[in-house]
Amino acid sequence: MRNEHGGYEVAVFRGLTTPMRDGVALSGDLYLPVTASHDFAVDARYPVVIVRTPYNKLFVQGSFGTPTCLARRGYAVLVQDVRGTGGSGGRFDPMMNEGWGELQDGIDTVRWVKQQPWCNGRVGTTGQSYMGGTQMLHLMTEGNEVDAAFVQVPAVNPFTNGWIYRAGVMDGTSLGWTMAMAFVAALSLGEEVIAAVADDARATGLPAGAAGPQMLMAMGGLPFQIAQGHSLRNIPINRHISFWNDWLDNRDNPAFFGNADMEGRFDKVKAPVLHFSGWYDLFNDNTLEAFVNISRHGATQAARDGQRLVVGPWSHEASDMLCHFPGALVDDVAMMAAWMDRHLLGIAPNGEDHRVTLYVMGENRWRAEQDWPLADAQPTLFYLHSGGSANGAGGDGRLSLFPPEGDQPVDSYISDPRNPVPSLGGNSLHGGPADQRPNDHRPDVLFYTTEVLEEDMEVTGPICATLYAQSSARDADWHVKLIDVFPDGRSYNVANGVTRARYRTSRSTPEPLAPGAVERYEIALSATSNIFKKGHCVRVVISSSDYPNCEINPQDFVDLSAATPEDFQVARQSIHHAEARPSAIELPLVPADRPRRWIDTPFPSAASGRFYTRPVPLEESPPIELPLERLPKA
C-alpha cells in the first residue's frame, strides 16, 4: 500500500457522524491510508489519531498538515468539529462539554472510534490551543481511553490562568476570540442572534460570516477599537453571544468554570503526554502545571514517567519573533508523528529521549533537563529601592540583592484608565519579546534596574514578585514586568504578571481597597528561561495597566463588566521600600558552574517548513475524496 516514496496515499471521507450520549451528532472527516489506485483493504485496521476543533475541520487539514502527514505514515485520522461548530449539532459552549460534566464529548468520541472496523484499538490525540484543551480535559476525565497525547498550549483553566481571566483580570485575547467565533456561535442561538451579530458586523466593518483563527489573526487591533467606549457587556457582536455573557456573569464564580479547571484531576491521567509550549504563550502556565502535576500524581507509574516537556521561545502566534532566536523553528508535526510512532506503533525514538527540552533565551540554544522546575535553581530575592520614577523624570530606582534599610521614600505615579500603558509584547496571542523603550518616558511607569552585570546570570523557572503598595482609589491593578536591558539601551520583556487589588484576599469574594492603606501583594509572573548576559542589566517595571493585553481597571469598586469610561477614576499609586515593607522580585538563579547539556534543535524545520503558527507548503498531493458509502461499517 505504500507509494514510491515509502509512504501511503490518503483518502478522506467527509461528514462522518459520531453520536453523543444526548443524541447530538458530531461531524468529522476521516483520513485513511490508501494505495496509489485509491483502494484500501476493507479489513485493514489502523491506530487512530483524533483532532477535535472549533475552527472547522477543513482548516486543520489546510493549515496544520496533521491529517495527511499521519495518514501517509499509516494512521487513520479523525478531525472532528466540536459541538455547535462546523457540521456538528448542539450549542457551542467553549470547553464546557469536553471533560467530566454532564456531556463528555471527548469520551464518547474515543469510545465510538474504538468500535469502528478501521481502528485497531490504539488511539492518540493531538492539537494546539483549543484543540490542546479538548485533549487535556479528556485525559482528566474518569474512563479516558487514550494511549498517547501531543498537547500543545492547552486552553484550559479559564477562571485563573488563561484566555478568559488571569488573577481576576480579563485577558484581552478573550475579547477578540469571542468576536471571531461569534458567527459560529450564533448559528446555534437562533435567527434573532444571527441577525443581530450580522447587523453589528456590518456597522463595525467586519465581514459577516467569517470565523475562526484566520479572522482573529486578520483583525489585529480592530476588536479593541470596536470596544472603545463600551462596557464589556455592551461590546458590539460579543453582546449577543451567550457564552460571553456567561463569562461576565460568573467573573467571581469559580464553580461555573469547574468543567474546564485542571485542579485536583491530575491523578486521572493514564497516558504518556508530550507537552509543547512557548515562553511567551498565554497558555504556558497551563502546560507547565500539567507537566509538573501529572509527573507527580498521574494515575500510574508509567503515566508519571511518560510525561515529556518541550518549551521554545514562542508566543501563541510565533512567526514575527523567530528572528530573535536562532534555531527556534521546529517541525512540530514531525515531532508529534514521532511521538505517535513511539506509543501507537511501538517504534523506538530516533535519538536521545529527553524528559525536558528547553530553549534558553539569551544563550539562544536548546538544552536537555531532567525535570521542571530545575532542582538546583536557587530562588533569589532582588529588592526594589526607592527612586523608580520614569526615565525622563529622575532615573531608575535600584534593583539589588541587598534589602532596604530603615524607611526609604515611596515611589508614586498617577494612573489614568483613559490613558493606559500600551502593551508591548508579552504572554499573549500576538506577544513575544518587544523593545520596551516606547514606554520609557511615561510618567505612569516605575523602573528598577540593577548595576551592569559583571558575568552572565541565568534565570530559569517560575518567578514571583512581592509588592507593598497603596492606592488612592478603591481598586487597582499591579502589573510587573521583568526586562533584559541590552548595552545599547534596547530593553526586551522576559516575563510579566498581574494582580487585581479587589481580589487580594479572595479570588471569589472581592473587597474594595481602603484608599491610602498599604497592602501586600504576591504576583506570579510567567515562567522563563533566559540568560542575562554580561554587560546587560536586569530591570523590573511596574504599572497599573497593560492594554490591550489586559482589560482596563476603572480604579473604582464598581461592576467591572458594566463599567464605561464614565466610571474611570484617576488614582495615585505608590510602591513602598521600607525595611518592614521590602518590595522585591524572586528570581530562580541557576548556578554558573552547573553542568549544562546543550543539544541541537529538536526536529529542526526550514523556514518554509511546518510549525503550528505557519502555513504548511503543499509539498504532497491533496487527499482523494471518497464517499462515505465506501467506508466499512461497524
C-alpha positions as CSV (number, residue, x, y, z in Angstrom):
1,M,0.0,0.0,0.0
2,R,3.0,2.3,0.3
3,N,3.8,4.7,-2.5
4,E,7.1,5.0,-4.3
5,H,8.4,7.4,-1.6
6,G,7.8,4.8,1.2
7,G,4.5,6.3,2.4
8,Y,0.8,5.9,1.8
9,E,-1.6,7.8,-0.4
10,V,-4.5,9.4,1.5
11,A,-8.3,9.2,1.1
12,V,-10.7,11.4,3.1
13,F,-14.3,10.6,3.9
14,R,-16.2,13.8,4.7
15,G,-19.1,14.3,7.1
16,L,-18.7,11.1,9.2
17,T,-21.0,11.5,12.2
18,T,-20.4,10.4,15.7
19,P,-23.3,10.1,18.2
20,M,-23.0,11.7,21.6
21,R,-24.8,10.4,24.8
22,D,-27.5,13.1,24.4
23,G,-28.3,12.2,20.8
24,V,-26.4,15.1,19.2
25,A,-24.3,14.0,16.3
26,L,-20.8,15.5,15.8
27,S,-19.3,15.7,12.3
28,G,-15.8,14.7,11.3
29,D,-13.6,14.0,8.4
30,L,-11.8,10.6,8.4
31,Y,-8.4,10.3,6.6
32,L,-7.3,6.7,5.8
33,P,-4.2,5.3,4.0
34,V,-4.9,4.0,0.5
35,T,-3.0,2.6,-2.4
36,A,-1.8,4.6,-5.4
37,S,-5.0,3.4,-7.1
38,H,-7.1,4.8,-4.2
39,D,-8.1,1.4,-2.9
40,F,-7.9,0.2,0.6
41,A,-8.3,-3.1,2.3
42,V,-11.8,-3.2,3.9
43,D,-10.4,-5.3,6.8
44,A,-7.5,-3.0,7.5
45,R,-7.2,-1.6,10.9
46,Y,-5.1,1.3,12.0
47,P,-4.1,3.3,15.0
48,V,-6.3,6.4,15.1
49,V,-5.3,9.9,16.0
50,I,-8.1,12.3,16.9
51,V,-8.2,16.1,16.5
52,R,-11.2,17.9,17.9
53,T,-11.6,21.5,16.8
54,P,-14.0,24.5,16.9
55,Y,-12.3,26.1,13.9
56,N,-13.8,23.9,11.1
57,K,-12.2,20.5,10.2
58,L,-11.1,21.8,6.8
59,F,-8.9,24.4,8.5
60,V,-7.0,21.7,10.3
61,Q,-6.2,20.0,7.0
62,G,-5.1,23.2,5.2
63,S,-3.2,25.0,7.9
64,F,-1.5,22.3,10.1
65,G,-0.9,19.4,7.8
66,T,-1.6,16.9,10.6
67,P,-4.2,14.6,8.9
68,T,-2.3,13.9,5.7
69,C,1.1,13.7,7.4
70,L,-0.1,11.0,9.8
71,A,-2.2,9.1,7.2
72,R,0.8,8.8,5.0
73,R,2.6,7.1,7.8
74,G,-0.2,4.5,8.2
75,Y,-2.6,6.1,10.7
76,A,-6.3,6.8,10.5
77,V,-7.0,10.4,11.5
78,L,-10.4,11.7,12.6
79,V,-10.7,15.5,12.5
80,Q,-14.0,16.4,14.3
81,D,-15.9,19.7,14.7
82,V,-16.7,20.1,18.4
83,R,-20.3,20.6,19.5
84,G,-22.1,23.5,17.8
85,T,-19.4,24.2,15.2
86,G,-18.8,23.3,11.6
87,G,-21.1,20.4,10.7
88,S,-21.7,19.3,14.3
89,G,-25.0,19.7,16.1
90,G,-25.7,21.2,19.5
91,R,-24.8,24.5,21.1
92,F,-21.2,25.8,21.2
93,D,-20.2,26.4,24.8
94,P,-16.4,26.7,24.9
95,M,-14.7,24.0,26.8
96,M,-17.7,23.1,28.9
97,N,-18.6,19.8,27.3
98,E,-15.1,18.3,26.9
99,G,-14.4,16.8,30.3
100,W,-16.2,15.5,33.3
101,G,-19.5,17.4,33.1
102,E,-22.9,16.1,32.1
103,L,-21.8,15.9,28.5
104,Q,-18.5,14.2,27.8
105,D,-17.9,14.6,24.1
106,G,-14.3,13.5,24.1
107,I,-15.0,10.3,26.0
108,D,-17.9,9.5,23.7
109,T,-15.8,10.1,20.6
110,V,-12.9,7.9,21.6
111,R,-15.2,5.1,22.7
112,W,-17.1,5.2,19.4
113,V,-13.8,5.3,17.4
114,K,-12.6,2.2,19.2
115,Q,-15.6,0.3,18.0
116,Q,-15.0,1.1,14.3
117,P,-13.7,-1.6,11.9
118,W,-10.9,0.7,10.7
119,C,-9.5,1.1,14.3
120,N,-7.0,-1.4,15.7
121,G,-7.8,-0.3,19.3
122,R,-4.9,2.2,19.7
123,V,-5.9,5.9,19.9
124,G,-3.9,9.1,20.2
125,T,-4.9,12.7,20.3
126,T,-3.2,15.9,19.1
127,G,-3.7,19.6,18.6
128,Q,-2.9,23.1,19.9
129,S,-4.7,25.8,21.8
130,Y,-8.4,25.0,21.9
131,M,-7.5,21.6,20.4
132,G,-5.0,21.1,23.2
133,G,-7.6,22.0,25.8
134,T,-10.1,19.3,24.5
135,Q,-7.3,16.7,24.9
136,M,-6.3,17.8,28.4
137,L,-9.9,17.8,29.7
138,H,-10.5,14.3,28.1
139,L,-7.3,13.0,29.7
140,M,-8.5,14.1,33.2
141,T,-12.0,12.5,32.8
142,E,-12.7,9.2,34.5
143,G,-12.8,6.5,31.9
144,N,-10.5,8.1,29.4
145,E,-9.0,5.6,27.0
146,V,-6.3,7.5,25.1
147,D,-3.0,5.8,24.6
148,A,-0.9,8.9,23.8
149,A,-1.3,12.6,23.5
150,F,0.6,15.5,22.0
151,V,-0.8,18.5,23.8
152,Q,0.2,22.0,22.7
153,V,-0.6,25.0,24.9
154,P,-4.0,23.8,26.2
155,A,-6.7,26.5,26.6
156,V,-7.9,25.3,30.0
157,N,-8.2,26.9,33.5
158,P,-10.2,29.9,32.1
159,F,-11.0,31.2,35.6
160,T,-7.4,31.7,36.7
161,N,-4.8,31.0,34.1
162,G,-5.7,31.9,30.6
163,W,-7.7,33.1,27.8
164,I,-10.6,34.5,29.9
165,Y,-9.3,35.5,33.3
166,R,-5.8,35.7,34.8
167,A,-5.6,36.6,38.5
168,G,-9.1,38.2,38.1
169,V,-8.1,40.3,35.1
170,M,-9.8,39.6,31.8
171,D,-7.2,38.6,29.2
172,G,-7.5,40.8,26.0
173,T,-7.5,37.7,23.8
174,S,-10.9,36.7,25.0
175,L,-12.5,39.8,23.5
176,G,-11.1,39.3,20.0
177,W,-11.6,35.5,20.1
178,T,-15.3,35.8,21.0
179,M,-15.7,38.3,18.2
180,A,-14.0,36.0,15.7
181,M,-16.1,33.0,16.9
182,A,-19.4,34.9,17.2
183,F,-20.5,34.0,13.7
184,V,-20.1,30.3,14.5
185,A,-21.7,30.5,17.9
186,A,-24.7,32.4,16.6
187,L,-25.7,29.6,14.3
188,S,-26.9,27.6,17.3
189,L,-28.5,30.5,19.1
190,G,-31.4,31.3,16.7
191,E,-32.3,33.6,13.9
192,E,-32.5,36.7,16.1
193,V,-29.0,36.3,17.3
194,I,-27.7,35.5,13.8
195,A,-29.3,38.7,12.5
196,A,-28.1,40.8,15.4
197,V,-24.5,39.6,15.0
198,A,-24.6,40.3,11.3
199,D,-26.0,43.8,11.9
200,D,-23.2,44.6,14.4
201,A,-20.6,43.2,12.0
202,R,-21.8,45.5,9.2
203,A,-21.9,48.5,11.5
204,T,-18.4,47.9,12.6
205,G,-16.9,46.9,9.3
206,L,-16.3,43.3,10.0
207,P,-17.0,40.7,7.2
208,A,-20.2,38.9,8.2
209,G,-19.8,35.1,8.2
210,A,-16.0,35.0,8.7
211,A,-14.9,33.0,11.7
212,G,-12.0,31.2,13.4
213,P,-8.3,31.9,13.8
214,Q,-7.9,33.2,10.2
215,M,-10.2,36.1,11.1
216,L,-8.7,36.6,14.6
217,M,-5.2,37.0,13.0
218,A,-6.5,39.4,10.4
219,M,-8.4,41.5,12.9
220,G,-5.3,42.9,14.6
221,G,-6.4,45.7,17.0
222,L,-9.8,46.0,15.4
223,P,-11.7,44.3,18.3
224,F,-10.3,46.8,20.8
225,Q,-11.2,49.7,18.5
226,I,-14.8,48.3,18.3
227,A,-14.8,48.0,22.1
228,Q,-13.8,51.6,22.7
229,G,-16.4,53.5,24.8
230,H,-18.5,50.4,25.5
231,S,-18.8,48.3,28.7
232,L,-17.8,44.7,28.3
233,R,-21.5,43.8,28.5
234,N,-22.3,46.0,25.6
235,I,-19.5,45.4,23.1
236,P,-20.9,45.1,19.6
237,I,-21.1,41.5,18.3
238,N,-20.0,40.0,21.6
239,R,-23.0,41.2,23.5
240,H,-25.3,38.8,21.6
241,I,-23.2,35.7,22.4
242,S,-24.4,33.6,25.3
243,F,-21.0,32.3,26.4
244,W,-19.6,35.8,26.5
245,N,-22.3,36.9,28.9
246,D,-21.9,33.8,30.9
247,W,-18.2,34.6,31.4
248,L,-19.1,38.1,32.6
249,D,-21.9,36.9,34.9
250,N,-19.5,34.5,36.6
251,R,-16.4,36.7,36.8
252,D,-16.2,35.9,40.5
253,N,-17.7,32.3,40.5
254,P,-15.0,29.6,40.1
255,A,-17.7,26.9,40.2
256,F,-19.1,28.0,36.8
257,F,-15.8,27.2,35.1
258,G,-15.2,24.0,37.0
259,N,-15.7,21.8,34.0
260,A,-12.5,23.3,32.4
261,D,-10.3,23.6,35.5
262,M,-7.5,21.0,35.8
263,E,-7.0,21.4,39.6
264,G,-7.4,18.1,41.5
265,R,-7.7,15.9,38.4
266,F,-4.1,15.1,37.5
267,D,-4.4,11.6,39.1
268,K,-6.9,10.7,36.4
269,V,-4.3,10.9,33.6
270,K,-3.1,7.4,32.4
271,A,-1.5,8.3,29.0
272,P,2.0,9.5,28.1
273,V,1.8,13.1,27.1
274,L,4.2,15.3,25.2
275,H,3.6,18.9,26.5
276,F,4.6,21.5,23.9
277,S,4.6,25.3,24.7
278,G,6.4,28.6,24.4
279,W,7.8,31.0,27.0
280,Y,5.6,33.8,25.7
281,D,2.4,31.7,25.1
282,L,-0.6,32.9,27.0
283,F,-1.3,29.2,28.0
284,N,2.3,28.3,29.0
285,D,1.3,28.2,32.7
286,N,-1.2,25.5,31.9
287,T,1.4,23.5,30.1
288,L,3.9,23.7,33.0
289,E,1.2,23.0,35.6
290,A,0.1,19.9,33.7
291,F,3.6,18.5,33.2
292,V,4.6,19.0,36.8
293,N,1.4,17.6,38.4
294,I,0.9,14.6,36.1
295,S,4.6,13.7,36.6
296,R,3.9,13.7,40.3
297,H,0.3,12.5,40.6
298,G,-0.5,10.6,37.3
299,A,-2.7,7.5,37.6
300,T,0.1,5.0,37.1
301,Q,3.9,5.0,37.3
302,A,4.0,4.5,33.6
303,A,2.0,7.7,33.1
304,R,4.1,9.7,35.6
305,D,7.3,8.5,33.8
306,G,5.8,9.1,30.4
307,Q,5.5,12.8,30.6
308,R,7.7,15.0,28.3
309,L,8.0,18.8,28.1
310,V,9.3,21.0,25.2
311,V,9.3,24.8,25.7
312,G,10.5,27.1,23.0
313,P,10.8,31.0,22.7
314,W,7.4,31.4,21.1
315,S,4.2,33.2,21.8
316,H,0.8,31.8,20.6
317,E,1.4,33.3,17.2
318,A,5.1,33.0,16.9
319,S,6.3,33.8,13.3
320,D,7.1,37.5,14.0
321,M,9.7,36.7,16.7
322,L,11.7,33.9,15.2
323,C,14.4,36.4,14.0
324,H,15.3,36.9,17.7
325,F,16.0,33.3,18.3
326,P,18.3,31.2,16.1
327,G,17.3,27.6,15.8
328,A,13.9,28.2,17.3
329,L,11.9,26.9,14.3
330,V,10.9,23.3,14.8
331,D,8.7,20.9,12.8
332,D,6.1,20.2,15.5
333,V,4.1,18.0,13.2
334,A,7.1,15.7,12.7
335,M,7.7,15.8,16.5
336,M,4.1,14.8,17.1
337,A,4.3,12.0,14.5
338,A,7.4,10.6,16.1
339,W,5.6,10.6,19.5
340,M,2.7,8.7,18.0
341,D,5.0,6.2,16.3
342,R,6.6,5.5,19.6
343,H,3.4,5.0,21.6
344,L,0.9,3.7,19.0
345,L,3.3,1.8,16.7
346,G,6.0,0.8,19.1
347,I,8.8,2.4,17.1
348,A,11.7,3.5,19.4
349,P,12.7,7.1,19.4
350,N,15.3,8.1,16.8
351,G,17.9,9.7,19.1
352,E,18.0,10.6,22.7
353,D,14.9,10.8,24.8
354,H,15.0,14.0,26.9
355,R,12.4,14.4,29.7
356,V,12.6,18.2,29.4
357,T,13.8,20.2,26.4
358,L,14.1,24.0,26.9
359,Y,15.1,26.9,24.7
360,V,17.4,29.1,26.8
361,M,17.0,32.7,25.6
362,G,20.0,35.0,25.8
363,E,22.2,32.0,25.1
364,N,19.8,31.1,22.3
365,R,20.3,27.4,22.4
366,W,18.3,24.3,23.3
367,R,19.1,22.3,26.4
368,A,18.1,19.0,27.9
369,E,17.0,18.8,31.5
370,Q,16.0,16.1,33.9
371,D,12.8,17.8,35.3
372,W,10.9,21.0,35.7
373,P,11.4,23.2,37.7
374,L,15.1,22.8,37.8
375,A,16.1,21.2,41.2
376,D,19.2,23.3,41.6
377,A,17.7,26.7,40.6
378,Q,18.1,29.0,43.7
379,P,15.2,31.4,44.5
380,T,16.9,34.7,45.0
381,L,15.4,38.0,46.1
382,F,16.2,41.2,44.3
383,Y,14.9,44.2,46.2
384,L,13.3,47.4,44.8
385,H,14.9,50.5,46.2
386,S,13.5,54.0,46.2
387,G,13.8,56.2,43.1
388,G,11.9,54.3,40.5
389,S,10.4,57.2,38.6
390,A,10.1,57.3,34.8
391,N,13.4,57.5,33.0
392,G,12.6,61.0,31.8
393,A,11.8,62.2,35.3
394,G,14.6,61.4,37.6
395,G,16.0,58.0,36.5
396,D,15.6,54.4,37.8
397,G,15.3,53.0,41.3
398,R,17.9,50.4,42.2
399,L,17.3,46.6,41.9
400,S,19.6,45.0,44.3
401,L,20.4,41.8,46.3
402,F,20.6,43.9,49.4
403,P,17.3,44.6,51.3
404,P,16.4,48.2,52.2
405,E,17.4,49.6,55.5
406,G,15.2,51.9,57.5
407,D,12.4,53.8,55.8
408,Q,13.0,54.8,52.1
409,P,10.7,57.2,50.4
410,V,7.8,55.7,48.5
411,D,7.7,55.9,44.7
412,S,4.4,57.2,43.2
413,Y,2.8,57.8,39.9
414,I,-0.6,58.9,38.6
415,S,-2.6,56.2,36.8
416,D,-5.4,57.3,34.4
417,P,-7.5,54.5,32.9
418,R,-8.3,56.8,30.0
419,N,-4.7,56.7,29.0
420,P,-3.5,53.1,29.7
421,V,0.1,52.0,29.4
422,P,0.4,50.3,25.9
423,S,1.1,46.6,25.8
424,L,4.5,45.8,24.2
425,G,4.8,42.1,23.6
426,G,4.1,39.8,26.4
427,N,2.3,36.4,27.0
428,S,-0.5,36.9,24.5
429,L,-1.8,35.9,21.2
430,H,0.4,38.3,19.2
431,G,3.0,38.7,22.0
432,G,6.6,37.8,22.4
433,P,9.7,39.9,23.1
434,A,9.3,43.6,22.2
435,D,11.5,46.6,22.7
436,Q,10.1,48.4,25.8
437,R,11.7,51.8,25.1
438,P,8.5,53.4,23.7
439,N,7.2,53.3,27.3
440,D,10.3,54.6,28.9
441,H,9.2,58.2,29.4
442,R,5.7,57.6,30.5
443,P,5.1,59.2,33.9
444,D,2.8,56.3,35.0
445,V,5.6,53.6,35.0
446,L,8.2,52.8,37.6
447,F,11.6,51.4,36.8
448,Y,14.1,49.5,38.9
449,T,17.4,48.4,37.4
450,T,20.5,46.5,38.5
451,E,24.0,47.6,38.0
452,V,25.6,46.3,34.8
453,L,26.2,42.6,35.2
454,E,29.8,41.6,35.5
455,E,29.0,38.0,34.5
456,D,26.2,36.0,32.8
457,M,23.2,35.4,35.1
458,E,20.7,32.6,34.2
459,V,17.1,32.8,35.3
460,T,15.2,29.6,34.6
461,G,11.9,28.8,36.4
462,P,8.8,30.3,38.0
463,I,9.0,34.0,39.1
464,C,7.2,35.8,41.9
465,A,7.1,39.5,42.9
466,T,6.0,40.9,46.3
467,L,4.8,44.5,46.3
468,Y,3.9,46.6,49.3
469,A,1.6,49.1,47.6
470,Q,-1.1,51.7,48.2
471,S,-3.7,53.4,46.1
472,S,-5.8,56.5,46.5
473,A,-8.6,54.5,44.8
474,R,-10.9,51.7,45.8
475,D,-9.4,49.2,43.3
476,A,-6.1,48.9,41.4
477,D,-4.2,46.6,39.1
478,W,-0.5,46.0,39.6
479,H,1.4,44.9,36.5
480,V,5.0,43.7,36.9
481,K,7.5,43.0,34.0
482,L,10.9,41.5,34.1
483,I,13.1,43.2,31.4
484,D,16.5,42.4,29.9
485,V,18.3,45.7,29.2
486,F,21.0,45.5,26.4
487,P,24.2,47.6,26.5
488,D,22.9,49.7,23.6
489,G,19.7,50.6,25.5
490,R,17.3,48.2,23.9
491,S,15.1,46.5,26.6
492,Y,13.1,43.4,26.0
493,N,10.4,41.8,28.1
494,V,11.2,38.4,29.6
495,A,8.2,37.7,31.9
496,N,5.2,39.5,33.1
497,G,2.4,39.2,35.7
498,V,-0.6,41.0,37.2
499,T,-2.8,41.1,40.2
500,R,-6.0,43.0,41.0
501,A,-6.4,44.6,44.4
502,R,-10.1,43.7,44.9
503,Y,-9.0,40.0,44.9
504,R,-6.1,40.4,47.3
505,T,-7.8,38.2,50.0
506,S,-10.1,36.1,47.8
507,R,-10.5,35.4,44.1
508,S,-14.2,34.8,44.5
509,T,-15.1,37.4,47.2
510,P,-13.8,40.8,46.1
511,E,-13.3,43.6,48.6
512,P,-12.7,47.3,48.0
513,L,-9.5,49.0,49.0
514,A,-9.4,51.4,51.8
515,P,-7.8,54.4,49.9
516,G,-4.3,55.1,51.3
517,A,-4.0,51.7,53.0
518,V,-0.8,49.8,52.4
519,E,-1.4,46.2,51.2
520,R,0.9,43.3,50.4
521,Y,0.5,41.6,47.0
522,E,2.0,38.4,45.7
523,I,2.2,38.5,41.9
524,A,3.1,35.4,39.9
525,L,5.0,36.2,36.7
526,S,5.2,33.9,33.7
527,A,8.0,31.3,34.0
528,T,11.0,31.7,31.7
529,S,14.5,30.6,30.8
530,N,16.8,33.5,30.0
531,I,20.5,34.2,30.4
532,F,21.1,37.9,31.2
533,K,24.4,38.3,29.5
534,K,27.5,40.1,30.9
535,G,27.2,43.8,30.2
536,H,23.3,43.7,30.4
537,C,21.1,44.9,33.2
538,V,18.0,43.3,34.9
539,R,15.0,45.6,35.2
540,V,11.7,45.5,36.9
541,V,8.9,47.7,35.6
542,I,5.6,48.4,37.5
543,S,2.4,50.0,36.1
544,S,-1.3,49.8,36.7
545,S,-2.3,49.0,33.1
546,D,-1.2,46.9,30.2
547,Y,-3.6,47.4,27.3
548,P,-4.8,45.7,25.2
549,N,-3.2,42.5,26.7
550,C,-5.4,43.1,29.8
551,E,-8.7,44.8,30.4
552,I,-8.6,48.3,31.9
553,N,-9.4,48.6,35.6
554,P,-11.7,51.6,36.2
555,Q,-9.9,52.1,39.6
556,D,-13.2,52.1,41.5
557,F,-15.1,49.3,43.2
558,V,-17.8,49.1,40.5
559,D,-19.2,46.3,38.4
560,L,-16.2,45.6,36.1
561,S,-18.3,44.2,33.3
562,A,-20.7,47.1,33.2
563,A,-18.1,49.9,33.7
564,T,-17.7,52.5,31.0
565,P,-15.2,55.4,30.7
566,E,-17.6,57.5,32.8
567,D,-16.7,55.2,35.8
568,F,-12.9,55.7,35.3
569,Q,-11.1,57.2,38.3
570,V,-7.6,58.8,38.3
571,A,-5.5,57.4,41.1
572,R,-2.2,57.9,42.8
573,Q,-0.4,54.6,43.1
574,S,2.6,54.1,45.4
575,I,5.2,51.4,46.0
576,H,6.9,51.0,49.4
577,H,10.6,50.1,50.1
578,A,10.9,50.2,53.8
579,E,12.8,47.7,55.9
580,A,9.5,46.4,57.2
581,R,7.9,46.6,53.7
582,P,10.5,45.3,51.3
583,S,9.1,45.1,47.8
584,A,11.1,42.5,45.8
585,I,11.1,40.1,43.0
586,E,12.2,36.5,43.4
587,L,14.3,35.0,40.5
588,P,15.3,31.4,40.1
589,L,19.1,31.7,39.5
590,V,20.9,28.7,38.0
591,P,24.5,28.4,39.4
592,A,27.1,29.4,36.8
593,D,29.2,26.3,37.5
594,R,26.2,23.9,37.0
595,P,26.7,21.4,34.2
596,R,24.6,22.3,31.1
597,R,23.6,19.8,28.5
598,W,23.3,21.8,25.3
599,I,21.6,20.0,22.4
600,D,20.8,20.5,18.7
601,T,17.4,21.9,17.7
602,P,14.8,19.2,18.1
603,F,13.1,18.3,14.8
604,P,14.5,21.4,13.0
605,S,12.4,22.9,10.3
606,A,13.4,25.0,7.3
607,A,11.9,28.5,7.0
608,S,9.1,27.1,4.8
609,G,8.5,24.0,7.0
610,R,5.8,23.0,9.3
611,F,5.2,24.9,12.6
612,Y,1.8,25.3,14.3
613,T,1.7,29.0,13.6
614,R,3.0,28.8,10.0
615,P,1.3,27.8,6.7
616,V,2.2,24.3,5.5
617,P,3.5,24.1,2.0
618,L,1.7,21.9,-0.5
619,E,4.6,19.5,-1.0
620,E,2.3,16.5,-1.5
621,S,-0.8,15.8,-3.5
622,P,-4.1,16.5,-1.6
623,P,-6.2,13.6,-0.3
624,I,-8.6,11.9,-2.7
625,E,-12.2,12.3,-1.6
626,L,-14.2,9.2,-1.3
627,P,-17.9,8.8,-0.5
628,L,-18.9,7.5,3.0
629,E,-20.6,4.5,1.3
630,R,-17.1,3.2,0.6
631,L,-16.2,3.1,4.3
632,P,-16.6,-0.2,6.1
633,K,-19.4,-0.2,8.7
634,A,-19.1,-1.3,12.3
